[in-house]
Amino acid sequence: MTVSVFVENRTGRRGVPLRRSFQRWLDAIPQLRRRRSAELAIVIVGAADGRDFNRRYRGRDYATNVLSFPYQRLPGDRCGLLGDLVLCAPVIAREARAQGKRARDHYAHLTIHGVLHLLGHDHEDDAQAQRMEALERRILASLDIADPYREQ
């Protein structure tokens, strides 16, 4: 099964991955491969919009790298919509530089991280964080992307 992904780049920024890259990363997530259908919207924003989303929906007054907005199903709803991801291009570029990573690899990691949230994973406590990070590492390794949690 292939995930249907819609990507809207609101930044016009160079260095933002193309839809086919996002598609490849999503196809590597085992939980999505087991679904009959899945749909996801990814919106890439600048710092001002990233800050606005984070302030409005999380009460935090700064731009963050990724936000996940799960689709709220109604009883009996069987559509494959997962939800939306908002990726903040300047934050991702800045973090990648600071961490000595390729921006493309950081986009892959944050996309997978965000989708795992949409699928119900979390990192609110240490045990949850360890399980989620281990899953991220396995998925990224399958894409030949280095462990994003290793010490720099």
C-alpha positions in Angstrom: 0.0 0.0 0.0 1.2 3.5 -0.8 0.4 6.5 1.3 -1.2 9.3 -0.6 0.7 12.4 0.4 -0.1 16.0 -0.5 2.8 18.5 0.0 2.3 22.3 0.1 5.4 24.4 0.3 4.4 27.8 1.5 8.0 29.1 1.7 9.3 28.8 -1.9 12.5 27.9 -0.1 15.2 26.0 -1.9 16.4 22.9 -0.2 12.9 21.6 0.7 12.5 18.0 -0.3 10.2 17.1 -3.2 7.0 15.1 -2.8 8.6 11.9 -4.0 11.1 12.1 -1.1 8.3 12.5 1.5 6.6 9.5 -0.2 9.7 7.3 0.1 10.1 8.1 3.8 6.4 7.4 4.5 6.6 4.1 2.6 9.3 3.0 5.0 7.0 3.2 8.0 5.8 -0.4 8.8 2.5 0.6 10.4 1.6 2.5 7.2 2.4 -0.5 4.9 -0.1 -2.6 6.8 -3.0 -0.2 6.1 -5.3 -0.5 3.2 -5.2 3.2 2.6 -3.7 6.3 4.2 -3.7 10.0 3.3 -1.5 12.7 4.8 -1.1 16.4 4.2 2.3 18.1 4.8 2.6 21.8 4.9 6.0 23.5 4.9 6.0 26.9 6.5 8.3 29.8 7.3 9.3 30.9 10.8 6.4 33.3 11.3 3.8 30.7 10.4 5.6 28.1 12.4 5.6 30.3 15.5 1.9 31.1 14.9 0.9 27.4 14.7 2.9 26.6 17.8 1.5 29.5 19.8 -2.1 28.8 18.7 -2.1 25.0 19.2 0.5 24.3 21.8 0.7 27.6 23.7 4.4 28.0 23.0 5.6 31.3 21.5 8.4 30.1 19.2 8.7 28.3 15.8 9.2 24.6 16.2 10.5 22.0 13.7 7.4 19.8 13.3 3.8 19.7 14.5 1.4 16.8 14.1 -2.4 17.3 13.8 -4.2 13.9 13.9 -7.4 13.5 12.0 -10.3 13.2 14.6 -12.4 10.3 13.4 -16.1 10.1 14.1 -17.6 6.8 15.2 -17.8 4.4 12.2 -15.5 6.6 10.1 -13.3 4.3 8.0 -11.5 6.9 5.9 -7.7 6.6 5.7 -6.9 10.2 6.6 -4.0 10.3 9.1 -3.9 14.1 9.6 -1.5 16.9 8.8 2.1 17.7 9.5 3.5 21.2 9.6 7.2 21.4 9.0 9.0 24.7 9.6 11.8 25.0 6.9 14.0 27.6 8.6 14.0 25.7 11.9 14.8 22.4 10.2 17.7 24.0 8.3 19.1 25.7 11.4 18.9 22.5 13.4 20.5 20.4 10.7 23.4 22.9 10.5 23.8 23.0 14.3 23.7 19.2 14.5 26.0 18.6 11.6 23.4 16.7 9.6 22.2 16.9 6.1 19.0 18.9 5.9 17.4 16.2 3.8 18.1 13.6 6.6 16.6 15.9 9.2 13.5 16.4 7.1 13.2 12.6 6.8 13.6 12.1 10.6 11.1 14.8 11.5 8.6 13.6 8.9 8.8 10.0 10.3 8.7 11.4 13.9 5.5 13.4 13.1 3.8 10.5 11.4 4.5 8.3 14.3 2.7 10.8 16.5 -0.2 10.6 14.1 -0.2 6.9 14.5 -0.4 7.2 18.3 3.2 7.0 19.4 4.4 9.5 22.0 7.4 10.4 24.2 5.8 11.7 27.3 7.7 9.4 29.6 11.1 7.7 29.3 9.7 4.3 28.3 7.5 5.8 25.6 10.5 7.9 24.4 12.8 4.8 24.2 10.2 2.8 22.2 9.5 5.7 19.8 13.2 6.5 19.3 14.0 2.9 18.6 11.3 2.7 16.0 12.5 5.9 14.4 16.1 4.5 14.3 15.0 1.3 12.6 13.0 3.2 10.0 15.7 5.6 9.3 18.3 2.9 9.1 16.2 1.2 6.5 16.6 4.4 4.5 20.4 4.5 5.1 20.0 7.6 7.4 22.2 7.8 10.5 20.8 7.6 14.0 19.5 11.1 14.7 19.8 10.6 18.5 23.5 9.6 18.6 25.8 12.1 20.4 27.4 14.5 18.0 
